[in-house]
Amino acid sequence: MRRVQMKDTTWSQLLGMRGQNFDPRRAASDPAYALYGALASTDGPMVLAQVGQSLDGRVATPFGDARDISGPDGLAHLHRCRALMDAVIVGVGTVKADNPRLSVREVEGRSPVRVVIDCHGELAGDEGLFHDGGAPVIVVRSDKAPRKPLPADVIQLHRHDHGLCPHEILEALTDRGLHKILVEGGARTIARFLDQGLVDHLHVCIAPLIIGSGPSGISLPPIRMLSEAHRPLTEVFSLGSDILFDCRLGEKEAPSGRPGKKISVSDNTALATAEMG
Ligand SMILES: NC(=O)c1ccc[n+]([C@@H]2O[C@H](COP(=O)([O-])OP(=O)(O)OC[C@H]3O[C@@H](n4cnc5c(N)ncnc54)[C@H](OP(=O)(O)O)[C@@H]3O)[C@@H](O)[C@H]2O)c1
């Protein structure tokens, strides 16, 4: 496992790397470049999903406290990911639970455009991110949702059987010049993008605490055999306070997995039942 120690000069280079070639030789000798170089150099399209979780795979307590799961280096990592992306997507559940700012504060860099998936129009308009003077906010909702005015750019999409189509969400963001997308959570939102095979990189950042109960960061339908599990090509980095699994979902799976199998999230009820059991 390689230890990432970010130097200011490296981070400045990474922030200015968009559209340049990724250098595999530098990645071999510099873990910080290996972890962020591909994200920084891509001009898009790209989808990165990131989960900050405890040792036992939880992202919050059952009562919704999700602050401070990641240690300081995990938090800095999350803010670096935000700074390298054009937009950050969260579900309405995360906005209601955490009232997040979704800004870049722990490192130098520009805050991404904030996108909230609010299929049924649950947002009231008084949530913090609409009034904190931060990056622009886009709300994506169903064309059947109440047309409540919000202080944001509202995208109305057709609601399919399983909700809003993640492909159509990405297309709408592309139309607005947003190509590099961070899907930050929660579990149900990440699952929808995984389901459609749209996630290129999945970052699972593990902090050394045990919560014991509460929601997990990735929710997929139950499988019977471990041979059905996904085994993405993964590189593991020590960030310091946290350990990061950088999973390349866009690449061929590791040999013991089943290459090319699509992750399927079609029955959330079965999923919830299986989790509770
Ligand atoms: N530690 C971390 O990294 C992290 C990051 C973010 C959030 N969290 C935690 O995660 C929890 C919230 O997660 P969550 O899974 O409950 O909520 P969520 O994913 O933030 O939001 C779920 C809501 O968004 C809707 N939604 C998402 N994608 C949709 C789509 N494509 N089409 C239609 N509707 C869509 C869901 O609809 P359905 O009900 O139809 O599914 C649901 O109403 C909070 O406790 C938060 O603190 C942790």
The ligand as an ORCA input file, in Angstrom:
! r2SCAN-3c Opt
* xyz 0 1
  N     -20.199      9.211      4.325
  C     -20.503      9.510      3.078
  O     -19.682      9.386      2.177
  C     -21.865     10.035      2.799
  C     -22.071     10.815      1.658
  C     -23.366     11.256      1.398
  C     -24.405     10.916      2.244
  N     -24.156     10.169      3.347
  C     -25.252      9.776      4.248
  O     -26.180      9.042      3.498
  C     -27.475      9.227      4.070
  C     -28.453      9.606      2.955
  O     -28.404      8.596      1.989
  P     -29.716      8.060      1.308
  O     -29.327      6.897      0.454
  O     -30.759      7.882      2.358
  O     -30.187      9.316      0.485
  P     -29.694      9.999     -0.887
  O     -29.086      9.002     -1.815
  O     -28.921     11.205     -0.553
  O     -31.084     10.491     -1.452
  C     -32.065      9.530     -1.704
  C     -33.246     10.216     -2.335
  O     -32.878     10.652     -3.649
  C     -33.693      9.959     -4.556
  N     -32.945      9.631     -5.760
  C     -31.620      9.454     -5.917
  N     -31.326      9.180     -7.202
  C     -32.499      9.167     -7.856
  C     -32.870      8.938     -9.195
  N     -31.955      8.653    -10.146
  N     -34.180      8.988     -9.520
  C     -35.106      9.253     -8.579
  N     -34.830      9.484     -7.287
  C     -33.539      9.442     -6.942
  C     -34.145      8.701     -3.846
  O     -35.294      8.180     -4.427
  P     -35.794      6.686     -4.021
  O     -36.385      6.827     -2.655
  O     -36.789      6.365     -5.081
  O     -34.586      5.790     -4.050
  C     -34.374      9.247     -2.460
  O     -35.612      9.951     -2.376
  C     -27.359     10.318      5.095
  O     -27.323      9.722      6.374
  C     -26.015     10.936      4.775
  O     -25.416     11.450      5.933
  C     -22.916      9.728      3.647
*
